[in-house]
Amino acid sequence: QQLTKNLDLWGNSFTVIPAEAFLATPYLTHLDLQHCKVEKLEEGAFRGLGRLVYLNLASNSIAFLYQESLDGLSSLQQLILEGNRIEEIQPGAFGHLGSL
């Protein structure tokens, strides 16, 4: 599992992505979480995914992006958030995404 590079979880049911949810997969470069009923990204949910370049969170129910919701995604180049019900993006939410 730790050598997994592409992870497609399309259509699963995860209402919350907890902190450090993907620590066991540090080599991920592509993560697809669309249509997963996600409502909340806990701060640090993606911590440890420094190699991730593609994150698809489309068609979920995410309302808030907190300052550290996307923390740890220093290599991220593509972030897809369409089809969510985003109400608030806190200042600094995209601050650590230098490659985006």
N, C-alpha and C positions, 0 to 999 in steps of 0.2 A: 504494500500500500504506500509506503513512503516514497516510492519512485513514480507514483502516479503523476502524470502531467496534465491529462484532460479528465475532468469530472463533470458528467452531465446528470444533473438531478432534476431535470425538467419534469414538472407535474407532480412532484411529491408534496407532502403537507408538512411544512415547517413554519409555524406561526412566528417563532422567534429563532434567530440565529444567535446562539449564545457566544459570550466572550471566548476567544481562542478555540472556536469550533473546528478549525482546520489545522491545528498544530501537528497532527499526525501525517499531513500531506504537504511538506514544505517545498516539494518540487513542482507543485501545480503551476501551470502557465495559463490554463483556460478553465473557467468555472461557470457553469450554466445553472442558474437557479430561477429560471423564469417559470411562471405559472405554479409557484410553490406555496401560495397563500401566506407569504411572509408579511408580517405586520411590523416587526421590530428588528432592528439590527443593534444588538448590544454593543456598547463601546468596546473596541478591540476584537470584534467578531472575526475579523480577517487577519489578525496579528499572526505573524509567522509566514505569511504568503508574499514574501519579498520578490518572488520570481513571477507572480501572476501578472499577465499582460492583458487579459480579457476577462471581464466580469459582466454577466448578463443577469440583471435583476428585474427584467421587464415583466409586466402583467402580474404584479403582486399588490399588496395593500399597504405599502410603506408610506407612512405619513410624515415621519421626522427623520432627518439625517443629523445626528449629533456630532459634536466636534471630533470625537474619536471613533465614529461608526466605521470609517474606512481606513483607520490607522493601520499601518504596516504594508500598505500596497504601493511601495515606492517605485515599482516597475510598471504599474498599470498604465496601459495605453488606450484602452477602450472600456468605457463604462456605460451600460445601457440601463436606463431607469424609466423608459416610457411605459405608460399604462399603470402607473402607481397613483396614489392619492396624496402626493407630497404637499404638505401644508407649511412646513418650516425646514429651512436648511440653516443650521447654526453657523455663525462665523467660524472659519477655519476648518469646516467639514472637508474641504478639498485641499487643505493646506499642505498635506504630506504627499500629494499625488504629483510629484514633479515631472513625471513622464507623460501625464495625461494630455 
